Protein backbone atom coordinates (compact mmCIF):
# COMPACT_ATOMS: atom_id res chain seq x y z
CA UNK A 1 0.00 0.00 0.00
CA UNK A 2 2.82 2.43 0.69
CA UNK A 3 4.19 1.76 -2.79
CA UNK A 4 1.85 4.42 -4.15
CA UNK A 5 4.05 6.80 -6.15
CA UNK A 6 4.61 10.18 -4.64
CA UNK A 7 2.82 11.87 -7.50
CA UNK A 8 -0.27 9.76 -7.28
CA UNK A 9 -2.23 11.16 -4.40
CA UNK A 10 -0.51 14.48 -4.13
CA UNK A 11 -2.70 15.82 -6.85
CA UNK A 12 -5.88 15.27 -5.01
CA UNK A 13 -8.84 13.03 -5.26
CA UNK A 14 -9.13 13.06 -9.03
CA UNK A 15 -6.45 10.44 -9.35
CA UNK A 16 -6.69 8.88 -5.95
CA UNK A 17 -10.38 8.20 -6.36
CA UNK A 18 -9.77 6.27 -9.51
CA UNK A 19 -6.61 4.43 -8.52
CA UNK A 20 -7.82 3.29 -5.13
CA UNK A 21 -9.90 0.38 -6.40
CA UNK A 22 -6.84 -1.10 -8.02
CA UNK A 23 -4.84 -0.69 -4.85
CA UNK A 24 -7.69 -2.10 -2.83
CA UNK A 25 -8.27 -5.30 -4.71
CA UNK A 26 -6.99 -5.22 -8.27
CA UNK A 27 -3.91 -7.27 -7.48
CA UNK A 28 -5.93 -9.96 -5.78
CA UNK A 29 -8.21 -10.19 -8.81
CA UNK A 30 -5.40 -10.33 -11.37
CA UNK A 31 -4.98 -14.15 -11.40
CA UNK A 32 -8.61 -14.45 -12.51
CA UNK A 33 -7.93 -12.13 -15.45
CA UNK A 34 -5.05 -13.49 -17.56
CA UNK A 35 -6.05 -11.09 -20.36
CA UNK A 36 -4.95 -8.12 -18.23
CA UNK A 37 -1.32 -9.04 -18.98
CA UNK A 38 -1.72 -7.65 -22.52
CA UNK A 39 -4.49 -5.13 -21.96
CA UNK A 40 -4.01 -1.52 -20.88
CA UNK A 41 -4.29 0.03 -18.39
CA UNK A 42 -4.05 -3.29 -16.54
CA UNK A 43 -0.72 -4.31 -18.10
CA UNK A 44 0.99 -1.15 -16.80
CA UNK A 45 -0.47 -1.60 -13.34
CA UNK A 46 0.67 -5.22 -13.16
CA UNK A 47 4.19 -4.04 -14.00
CA UNK A 48 3.93 -1.52 -11.16
CA UNK A 49 3.84 1.39 -13.60
CA UNK A 50 1.03 3.35 -11.99
CA UNK A 51 2.17 6.57 -13.69
CA UNK A 52 1.92 4.91 -17.09
CA UNK A 53 -1.57 3.68 -16.35
CA UNK A 54 -2.66 7.10 -15.06
CA UNK A 55 -1.30 8.85 -18.15
CA UNK A 56 -3.94 6.97 -20.15
CA UNK A 57 -6.53 9.29 -18.68
CA UNK A 58 -9.74 8.97 -16.77
CA UNK A 59 -11.44 6.52 -19.04
CA UNK A 60 -8.65 4.05 -18.37
CA UNK A 61 -8.93 4.69 -14.65
CA UNK A 62 -12.65 4.11 -14.70
CA UNK A 63 -12.08 0.81 -16.45
CA UNK A 64 -10.05 -0.18 -13.43
CA UNK A 65 -12.76 0.89 -11.04
CA UNK A 66 -15.33 -1.06 -12.99
CA UNK A 67 -13.20 -4.17 -13.41
CA UNK A 68 -12.28 -4.36 -9.75
CA UNK A 69 -15.53 -3.52 -8.01
CA UNK A 70 -18.37 -5.07 -9.92
CA UNK A 71 -20.71 -6.80 -7.52
CA UNK A 72 -19.57 -4.95 -4.42
CA UNK A 73 -22.25 -3.02 -2.52
CA UNK A 74 -21.92 0.72 -1.94
CA UNK A 75 -21.42 0.04 1.78
CA UNK A 76 -18.67 -2.49 1.15
CA UNK A 77 -16.95 0.04 -1.10
CA UNK A 78 -17.14 2.70 1.63
CA UNK A 79 -15.44 0.23 3.99
CA UNK A 80 -12.66 -0.32 1.43
CA UNK A 81 -12.07 3.44 1.20
CA UNK A 82 -12.15 3.96 4.97
CA UNK A 83 -9.79 1.06 5.65
CA UNK A 84 -7.35 2.23 3.04
CA UNK A 85 -7.37 5.84 4.30
CA UNK A 86 -6.91 4.72 7.90
CA UNK A 87 -3.63 2.97 7.12
CA UNK A 88 -2.14 4.65 4.03
CA UNK A 89 0.60 7.23 4.46
CA UNK A 90 2.12 9.60 1.96
CA UNK A 91 5.49 8.01 1.09
CA UNK A 92 7.50 11.26 1.29
CA UNK A 93 5.93 12.91 4.32
CA UNK A 94 4.60 9.81 6.12
CA UNK A 95 1.39 11.76 6.76
CA UNK A 96 -2.10 10.39 6.07
CA UNK A 97 -3.38 11.41 2.63
CA UNK A 98 -6.26 13.22 4.26
CA UNK A 99 -3.72 15.70 5.68
CA UNK A 100 -2.09 16.30 2.29
CA UNK A 101 -4.64 18.94 1.36
CA UNK A 102 -4.13 22.64 0.79
CA UNK A 103 -4.35 24.83 3.87
CA UNK A 104 -5.26 27.99 1.87
CA UNK A 105 -8.16 26.11 0.28
CA UNK A 106 -9.39 24.98 3.70
CA UNK A 107 -9.27 28.62 4.77
CA UNK A 108 -11.19 29.91 1.76
CA UNK A 109 -13.87 27.23 2.27
CA UNK A 110 -14.25 28.20 5.93
CA UNK A 111 -14.29 31.89 5.02
CA UNK A 112 -17.02 31.40 2.43
CA UNK A 113 -19.18 29.36 4.82
CA UNK A 114 -18.72 31.97 7.55
CA UNK A 115 -20.15 34.48 5.08
CA UNK A 116 -23.28 32.55 4.19
CA UNK A 117 -22.05 30.52 1.21
CA UNK A 118 -22.81 26.85 0.77
CA UNK A 119 -19.67 25.01 -0.37
CA UNK A 120 -19.43 22.04 -2.74
CA UNK A 121 -16.68 19.80 -4.08
CA UNK A 122 -16.84 19.20 -7.83
CA UNK A 123 -14.14 16.71 -8.76
CA UNK A 124 -13.25 14.25 -11.50
CA UNK A 125 -12.56 11.78 -8.70
CA UNK A 126 -14.99 9.02 -7.83
CA UNK A 127 -17.94 10.40 -5.87
CA UNK A 128 -18.12 7.30 -3.65
CA UNK A 129 -14.41 7.51 -2.98
CA UNK A 130 -14.62 11.13 -1.81
CA UNK A 131 -17.76 11.09 0.28
CA UNK A 132 -16.45 9.02 3.23
CA UNK A 133 -13.77 11.59 4.15
CA UNK A 134 -14.45 15.02 2.64
CA UNK A 135 -16.75 16.14 5.45
CA UNK A 136 -14.02 15.63 8.07
CA UNK A 137 -11.30 17.09 5.87
CA UNK A 138 -13.07 19.92 4.01
CA UNK A 139 -16.27 20.45 5.98
CA UNK A 140 -18.34 19.47 2.95
CA UNK A 141 -21.12 16.91 3.63
CA UNK A 142 -21.72 13.95 1.25
CA UNK A 143 -24.74 15.58 -0.42
CA UNK A 144 -22.53 18.51 -1.49
CA UNK A 145 -20.05 16.36 -3.38
CA UNK A 146 -20.20 16.04 -7.19
CA UNK A 147 -17.93 13.50 -8.86
CA UNK A 148 -17.49 10.76 -11.42
CA UNK A 149 -19.61 7.68 -10.91
CA UNK A 150 -20.47 4.20 -12.08
CA UNK A 151 -23.99 2.80 -12.27
CA UNK A 152 -25.57 0.92 -9.38
CA UNK A 153 -28.46 -1.52 -9.14
CA UNK A 154 -30.99 -1.91 -6.32
CA UNK A 155 -31.18 -5.48 -5.09
CA UNK A 156 -32.57 -7.32 -2.10
CA UNK A 157 -29.87 -9.68 -0.76
CA UNK A 158 -30.96 -12.06 1.99
CA UNK A 159 -33.88 -9.80 2.75
CA UNK A 160 -31.70 -6.71 2.94
CA UNK A 161 -31.90 -3.96 0.30
CA UNK A 162 -28.49 -3.05 -1.10
CA UNK A 163 -27.06 -1.00 -3.97
CA UNK A 164 -24.66 -3.05 -6.07
CA UNK A 165 -21.86 -1.39 -8.04
CA UNK A 166 -22.02 -2.30 -11.74
CA UNK A 167 -19.18 -2.48 -14.28
CA UNK A 168 -20.79 0.37 -16.21
CA UNK A 169 -19.81 4.01 -16.39
CA UNK A 170 -22.46 6.50 -15.27
CA UNK A 171 -20.85 9.92 -15.47
CA UNK A 172 -17.41 11.53 -15.87
CA UNK A 173 -17.26 14.78 -13.95
CA UNK A 174 -14.48 16.44 -15.93
CA UNK A 175 -14.23 19.21 -18.54
CA UNK A 176 -17.69 19.63 -20.18
CA UNK A 177 -18.96 17.21 -17.54
CA UNK A 178 -18.39 19.67 -14.69
CA UNK A 179 -21.11 22.20 -15.58
CA UNK A 180 -23.38 19.25 -16.42
CA UNK A 181 -22.68 17.65 -13.04
CA UNK A 182 -23.21 20.98 -11.27
CA UNK A 183 -26.54 21.48 -13.01
CA UNK A 184 -27.60 17.93 -12.26
CA UNK A 185 -26.58 17.87 -8.58
CA UNK A 186 -26.87 21.47 -7.49
CA UNK A 187 -29.36 22.90 -9.96
CA UNK A 188 -28.03 26.43 -9.81
CA UNK A 189 -25.03 28.27 -11.10
CA UNK A 190 -22.13 28.81 -8.69
CA UNK A 191 -21.24 32.32 -7.49
CA UNK A 192 -17.58 31.35 -7.24
CA UNK A 193 -15.53 28.44 -8.58
CA UNK A 194 -11.95 27.34 -7.94
CA UNK A 195 -9.90 25.03 -10.17
CA UNK A 196 -6.36 23.97 -10.96
CA UNK A 197 -6.42 22.33 -14.40
CA UNK A 198 -8.00 22.45 -17.86
CA UNK A 199 -10.49 19.92 -16.52
CA UNK A 200 -11.98 22.88 -14.63
CA UNK A 201 -12.16 25.23 -17.62
CA UNK A 202 -15.82 24.71 -18.56
CA UNK A 203 -16.86 24.97 -14.90
CA UNK A 204 -15.11 28.33 -14.65
CA UNK A 205 -16.65 29.49 -17.94
CA UNK A 206 -20.11 28.41 -16.79
CA UNK A 207 -19.66 30.10 -13.41
CA UNK A 208 -18.30 33.39 -14.66
CA UNK A 209 -20.97 33.70 -17.38
CA UNK A 210 -23.70 34.02 -14.76
CA UNK A 211 -25.54 37.29 -14.20
CA UNK A 212 -24.27 39.53 -11.41
CA UNK A 213 -20.93 39.26 -9.61
CA UNK A 214 -19.04 35.98 -10.10
CA UNK A 215 -15.59 34.84 -9.09
CA UNK A 216 -13.27 32.41 -10.91
CA UNK A 217 -9.87 31.32 -9.61
CA UNK A 218 -7.14 29.00 -10.87
CA UNK A 219 -4.45 27.58 -8.63
CA UNK A 220 -1.21 27.35 -10.63
CA UNK A 221 1.14 24.65 -9.35
CA UNK A 222 4.44 26.52 -9.48
CA UNK A 223 6.28 25.23 -6.43
CA UNK A 224 8.50 22.27 -7.31
CA UNK A 225 10.11 22.36 -3.90
CA UNK A 226 7.18 22.42 -1.51
CA UNK A 227 4.64 20.73 -3.78
CA UNK A 228 4.88 20.33 -7.54
CA UNK A 229 5.45 22.47 -10.63
CA UNK A 230 3.53 21.73 -13.80
CA UNK A 231 1.22 23.39 -16.30
CA UNK A 232 1.06 23.41 -20.10
CA UNK A 233 3.02 20.23 -20.83
CA UNK A 234 1.87 17.94 -18.03
CA UNK A 235 0.08 14.73 -19.01
CA UNK A 236 -1.74 14.73 -15.67
CA UNK A 237 -3.57 17.81 -14.44
CA UNK A 238 -2.56 19.90 -17.45
CA UNK A 239 -3.21 23.65 -17.13
CA UNK A 240 -2.84 25.27 -20.55
CA UNK A 241 -6.03 26.73 -22.04
CA UNK A 242 -7.07 27.77 -18.56
CA UNK A 243 -4.05 30.07 -18.16
CA UNK A 244 -4.84 31.78 -21.48
CA UNK A 245 -8.50 32.19 -20.68
CA UNK A 246 -7.75 33.45 -17.17
CA UNK A 247 -5.62 36.20 -18.67
CA UNK A 248 -8.21 37.07 -21.30
CA UNK A 249 -11.12 37.15 -18.86
CA UNK A 250 -9.41 38.54 -15.78
CA UNK A 251 -9.78 35.44 -13.61
CA UNK A 252 -7.60 35.29 -10.51
CA UNK A 253 -4.54 33.04 -10.84
CA UNK A 254 -2.78 31.91 -7.67
CA UNK A 255 0.94 31.31 -8.01
CA UNK A 256 1.49 28.70 -5.31
CA UNK A 257 5.16 29.49 -4.86
CA UNK A 258 4.65 33.26 -4.61
CA UNK A 259 1.25 33.49 -3.00
CA UNK A 260 0.92 30.62 -0.53
CA UNK A 261 2.81 30.97 2.74
CA UNK A 262 1.77 27.47 3.75
CA UNK A 263 0.82 24.54 1.51
CA UNK A 264 -0.31 21.79 3.90
CA UNK A 265 -2.06 22.11 7.26
CA UNK A 266 0.01 21.43 10.39
CA UNK A 267 0.28 17.70 11.19
CA UNK A 268 -2.33 16.35 13.59
CA UNK A 269 -1.06 14.53 16.65
CA UNK B 1 -54.02 25.81 -20.63
CA UNK B 2 -56.95 25.53 -18.30
CA UNK B 3 -58.06 22.44 -20.19
CA UNK B 4 -55.74 20.33 -18.08
CA UNK B 5 -57.92 17.60 -16.60
CA UNK B 6 -58.68 17.89 -12.91
CA UNK B 7 -56.79 14.70 -12.17
CA UNK B 8 -53.64 15.73 -13.93
CA UNK B 9 -51.87 18.07 -11.59
CA UNK B 10 -53.70 17.15 -8.45
CA UNK B 11 -51.38 14.24 -7.94
CA UNK B 12 -48.33 16.31 -7.65
CA UNK B 13 -45.21 16.97 -9.60
CA UNK B 14 -44.70 13.42 -10.82
CA UNK B 15 -47.28 13.89 -13.51
CA UNK B 16 -47.15 17.63 -13.87
CA UNK B 17 -43.43 17.61 -14.42
CA UNK B 18 -43.76 15.24 -17.29
CA UNK B 19 -46.89 16.64 -18.90
CA UNK B 20 -45.82 20.27 -18.80
CA UNK B 21 -43.56 20.13 -21.83
CA UNK B 22 -46.45 18.95 -23.94
CA UNK B 23 -48.64 21.72 -22.63
CA UNK B 24 -45.87 24.23 -23.13
CA UNK B 25 -45.03 23.53 -26.72
CA UNK B 26 -46.11 20.09 -27.88
CA UNK B 27 -49.16 21.42 -29.72
CA UNK B 28 -47.13 23.99 -31.58
CA UNK B 29 -44.67 21.31 -32.66
CA UNK B 30 -47.32 18.82 -33.80
CA UNK B 31 -47.60 20.05 -37.42
CA UNK B 32 -43.90 19.24 -37.87
CA UNK B 33 -44.51 15.66 -36.68
CA UNK B 34 -47.20 14.03 -38.85
CA UNK B 35 -46.14 10.62 -37.43
CA UNK B 36 -47.49 11.59 -33.98
CA UNK B 37 -51.01 11.05 -35.32
CA UNK B 38 -50.47 7.27 -35.15
CA UNK B 39 -47.84 7.06 -32.43
CA UNK B 40 -48.53 6.85 -28.71
CA UNK B 41 -48.44 8.72 -26.40
CA UNK B 42 -48.65 11.55 -28.94
CA UNK B 43 -51.84 10.29 -30.61
CA UNK B 44 -53.74 10.37 -27.31
CA UNK B 45 -52.51 13.85 -26.50
CA UNK B 46 -53.50 15.17 -29.92
CA UNK B 47 -57.01 13.85 -29.30
CA UNK B 48 -57.02 15.69 -25.96
CA UNK B 49 -56.90 12.41 -24.04
CA UNK B 50 -54.27 13.42 -21.49
CA UNK B 51 -55.44 10.69 -19.10
CA UNK B 52 -54.91 8.04 -21.75
CA UNK B 53 -51.42 9.30 -22.46
CA UNK B 54 -50.55 9.42 -18.75
CA UNK B 55 -51.80 5.88 -18.20
CA UNK B 56 -48.98 4.72 -20.47
CA UNK B 57 -46.57 5.45 -17.67
CA UNK B 58 -43.46 7.48 -17.14
CA UNK B 59 -41.54 6.21 -20.11
CA UNK B 60 -44.25 7.57 -22.38
CA UNK B 61 -44.21 10.87 -20.53
CA UNK B 62 -40.48 11.17 -20.87
CA UNK B 63 -40.82 10.60 -24.60
CA UNK B 64 -42.97 13.70 -24.64
CA UNK B 65 -40.43 15.70 -22.69
CA UNK B 66 -37.68 14.62 -25.01
CA UNK B 67 -39.65 15.18 -28.20
CA UNK B 68 -40.76 18.66 -27.23
CA UNK B 69 -37.65 20.13 -25.66
CA UNK B 70 -34.63 18.96 -27.59
CA UNK B 71 -32.33 21.90 -28.28
CA UNK B 72 -33.74 24.15 -25.56
CA UNK B 73 -31.26 25.40 -22.96
CA UNK B 74 -31.78 24.68 -19.26
CA UNK B 75 -32.46 28.38 -18.68
CA UNK B 76 -35.07 28.53 -21.44
CA UNK B 77 -36.76 25.49 -19.91
CA UNK B 78 -36.84 27.17 -16.49
CA UNK B 79 -38.57 30.16 -18.12
CA UNK B 80 -41.18 27.83 -19.67
CA UNK B 81 -41.90 26.32 -16.25
CA UNK B 82 -42.07 29.68 -14.49
CA UNK B 83 -44.33 31.22 -17.13
CA UNK B 84 -46.66 28.27 -17.05
CA UNK B 85 -46.87 28.21 -13.24
CA UNK B 86 -47.50 31.97 -13.10
CA UNK B 87 -50.65 31.69 -15.20
CA UNK B 88 -52.03 28.17 -14.76
CA UNK B 89 -54.90 27.58 -12.35
CA UNK B 90 -56.37 24.38 -11.07
CA UNK B 91 -59.63 23.99 -13.03
CA UNK B 92 -61.78 22.98 -10.05
CA UNK B 93 -60.44 25.32 -7.37
CA UNK B 94 -59.08 28.13 -9.60
CA UNK B 95 -56.02 28.19 -7.37
CA UNK B 96 -52.42 28.14 -8.68
CA UNK B 97 -51.01 24.61 -8.80
CA UNK B 98 -48.28 25.64 -6.37
CA UNK B 99 -51.01 26.04 -3.72
CA UNK B 100 -52.46 22.59 -4.38
CA UNK B 101 -49.97 20.92 -2.05
CA UNK B 102 -50.60 19.10 1.20
CA UNK B 103 -50.67 21.28 4.31
CA UNK B 104 -49.77 18.37 6.65
CA UNK B 105 -46.70 17.62 4.52
CA UNK B 106 -45.63 21.27 4.69
CA UNK B 107 -45.97 21.05 8.45
CA UNK B 108 -43.93 17.88 8.80
CA UNK B 109 -41.16 19.35 6.60
CA UNK B 110 -41.05 22.49 8.75
CA UNK B 111 -41.12 20.39 11.92
CA UNK B 112 -38.21 18.24 10.75
CA UNK B 113 -36.12 21.26 9.77
CA UNK B 114 -36.84 22.95 13.10
CA UNK B 115 -35.37 19.83 14.72
CA UNK B 116 -32.12 19.78 12.79
CA UNK B 117 -33.08 17.59 9.84
CA UNK B 118 -32.13 18.46 6.28
CA UNK B 119 -35.12 17.87 3.98
CA UNK B 120 -35.09 16.62 0.38
CA UNK B 121 -37.67 16.00 -2.33
CA UNK B 122 -37.27 12.69 -4.16
CA UNK B 123 -39.80 12.54 -6.95
CA UNK B 124 -40.44 10.76 -10.24
CA UNK B 125 -41.17 14.22 -11.66
CA UNK B 126 -38.67 16.04 -13.84
CA UNK B 127 -35.92 17.55 -11.70
CA UNK B 128 -35.74 20.68 -13.87
CA UNK B 129 -39.49 21.09 -13.66
CA UNK B 130 -39.49 21.00 -9.86
CA UNK B 131 -36.49 23.10 -9.01
CA UNK B 132 -37.87 26.51 -10.03
CA UNK B 133 -40.71 26.39 -7.49
CA UNK B 134 -40.10 23.84 -4.71
CA UNK B 135 -38.01 26.20 -2.59
CA UNK B 136 -40.86 28.73 -2.37
CA UNK B 137 -43.51 26.07 -1.88
CA UNK B 138 -41.77 23.43 0.25
CA UNK B 139 -38.70 25.25 1.62
CA UNK B 140 -36.42 22.80 -0.20
CA UNK B 141 -33.58 24.43 -2.21
CA UNK B 142 -32.70 23.21 -5.76
CA UNK B 143 -29.68 21.21 -4.62
CA UNK B 144 -31.92 19.12 -2.34
CA UNK B 145 -34.21 17.96 -5.14
CA UNK B 146 -33.82 14.51 -6.70
CA UNK B 147 -35.88 13.69 -9.79
CA UNK B 148 -36.06 12.17 -13.25
CA UNK B 149 -33.84 13.79 -15.86
CA UNK B 150 -32.78 13.90 -19.46
CA UNK B 151 -29.20 14.33 -20.63
CA UNK B 152 -27.71 17.75 -21.34
CA UNK B 153 -24.73 18.92 -23.38
CA UNK B 154 -22.36 21.80 -22.65
CA UNK B 155 -22.09 24.17 -25.60
CA UNK B 156 -20.80 27.67 -26.25
CA UNK B 157 -23.48 29.60 -28.19
CA UNK B 158 -22.45 33.02 -29.44
CA UNK B 159 -19.67 33.12 -26.88
CA UNK B 160 -22.00 32.18 -24.05
CA UNK B 161 -21.74 28.77 -22.32
CA UNK B 162 -25.11 26.99 -22.13
CA UNK B 163 -26.45 23.56 -21.25
CA UNK B 164 -28.64 22.16 -24.03
CA UNK B 165 -31.41 19.65 -23.29
CA UNK B 166 -30.98 16.48 -25.37
CA UNK B 167 -33.67 14.03 -26.54
CA UNK B 168 -32.09 11.33 -24.42
CA UNK B 169 -33.17 9.89 -21.12
CA UNK B 170 -30.69 10.21 -18.26
CA UNK B 171 -32.44 8.80 -15.18
CA UNK B 172 -35.90 7.74 -14.02
CA UNK B 173 -36.30 8.44 -10.33
CA UNK B 174 -39.01 5.90 -9.60
CA UNK B 175 -39.23 2.50 -7.88
CA UNK B 176 -35.69 0.95 -7.82
CA UNK B 177 -34.49 4.31 -9.14
CA UNK B 178 -35.33 6.14 -5.91
CA UNK B 179 -32.67 4.57 -3.67
CA UNK B 180 -30.23 4.86 -6.59
CA UNK B 181 -31.07 8.56 -6.99
CA UNK B 182 -30.78 9.12 -3.24
CA UNK B 183 -27.38 7.45 -3.16
CA UNK B 184 -26.22 9.40 -6.19
CA UNK B 185 -27.44 12.84 -5.09
CA UNK B 186 -27.37 12.65 -1.31
CA UNK B 187 -24.80 9.95 -0.64
CA UNK B 188 -26.28 8.86 2.66
CA UNK B 189 -29.28 6.90 3.78
CA UNK B 190 -32.34 8.86 4.92
CA UNK B 191 -33.44 8.77 8.57
CA UNK B 192 -37.07 9.18 7.52
CA UNK B 193 -38.91 8.80 4.21
CA UNK B 194 -42.47 9.62 3.18
CA UNK B 195 -44.29 8.23 0.15
CA UNK B 196 -47.73 7.69 -1.33
CA UNK B 197 -47.39 5.00 -4.02
CA UNK B 198 -45.61 1.78 -4.96
CA UNK B 199 -43.10 4.00 -6.75
CA UNK B 200 -41.86 4.85 -3.24
CA UNK B 201 -41.60 1.24 -2.03
CA UNK B 202 -37.88 0.69 -2.60
CA UNK B 203 -37.06 4.10 -1.09
CA UNK B 204 -38.97 3.12 2.05
CA UNK B 205 -37.28 -0.31 2.15
CA UNK B 206 -33.86 1.29 1.73
CA UNK B 207 -34.57 3.89 4.41
CA UNK B 208 -36.00 1.54 7.00
CA UNK B 209 -33.18 -1.01 6.55
CA UNK B 210 -30.62 1.47 7.89
CA UNK B 211 -28.98 0.97 11.25
CA UNK B 212 -30.50 2.78 14.21
CA UNK B 213 -33.93 4.42 14.37
CA UNK B 214 -35.63 4.99 11.01
CA UNK B 215 -39.10 6.18 10.08
CA UNK B 216 -41.19 5.18 7.04
CA UNK B 217 -44.62 6.64 6.25
CA UNK B 218 -47.17 6.11 3.47
CA UNK B 219 -49.93 8.59 2.72
CA UNK B 220 -53.02 6.64 1.65
CA UNK B 221 -55.34 8.67 -0.61
CA UNK B 222 -58.71 7.77 0.91
CA UNK B 223 -60.67 11.01 0.60
CA UNK B 224 -62.71 11.08 -2.62
CA UNK B 225 -64.52 14.19 -1.48
CA UNK B 226 -61.74 16.54 -0.44
CA UNK B 227 -59.02 15.09 -2.65
CA UNK B 228 -58.99 11.65 -4.29
CA UNK B 229 -59.46 8.01 -3.32
CA UNK B 230 -57.34 5.35 -4.99
CA UNK B 231 -54.96 2.56 -4.13
CA UNK B 232 -54.57 -1.03 -5.36
CA UNK B 233 -56.35 -0.72 -8.72
CA UNK B 234 -55.27 2.73 -9.86
CA UNK B 235 -53.28 2.97 -13.09
CA UNK B 236 -51.67 6.20 -11.88
CA UNK B 237 -50.03 6.38 -8.47
CA UNK B 238 -50.95 2.79 -7.55
CA UNK B 239 -50.49 1.87 -3.89
CA UNK B 240 -50.72 -1.90 -3.52
CA UNK B 241 -47.52 -3.68 -2.46
CA UNK B 242 -46.72 -0.70 -0.25
CA UNK B 243 -49.86 -1.24 1.85
CA UNK B 244 -48.95 -4.89 2.42
CA UNK B 245 -45.36 -4.12 3.29
CA UNK B 246 -46.36 -1.27 5.60
CA UNK B 247 -48.53 -3.70 7.56
CA UNK B 248 -45.82 -6.37 7.64
CA UNK B 249 -43.07 -3.96 8.71
CA UNK B 250 -45.02 -1.60 10.94
CA UNK B 251 -44.65 1.48 8.77
CA UNK B 252 -47.00 4.36 9.54
CA UNK B 253 -49.95 4.67 7.14
CA UNK B 254 -51.84 7.97 7.02
CA UNK B 255 -55.51 7.69 6.12
CA UNK B 256 -56.12 11.09 4.52
CA UNK B 257 -59.83 11.09 5.19
CA UNK B 258 -59.50 10.08 8.84
CA UNK B 259 -56.22 11.68 9.81
CA UNK B 260 -55.92 14.97 7.96
CA UNK B 261 -58.01 17.85 9.27
CA UNK B 262 -56.88 20.03 6.38
CA UNK B 263 -55.68 18.94 2.93
CA UNK B 264 -54.57 22.15 1.21
CA UNK B 265 -53.04 25.28 2.75
CA UNK B 266 -55.26 28.36 3.03
CA UNK B 267 -55.42 30.36 -0.23
CA UNK B 268 -52.92 33.19 -0.52
CA UNK B 269 -54.30 36.64 -1.22
Interface residues (C-beta under 8 A of the other chain):
Chain A: X74 X118 X120 X127 X128 X131 X142 X143 X144 X145 X149 X152 X153 X154 X156 X160 X161 X163 X170 X176 X177 X179 X180 X183 X184 X185 X186 X187 X188 X202 X205 X206 X209
Chain B: X74 X118 X120 X127 X128 X131 X142 X143 X144 X145 X149 X152 X153 X154 X156 X160 X161 X163 X170 X176 X177 X179 X180 X183 X184 X185 X186 X187 X188 X202 X205 X206 X209
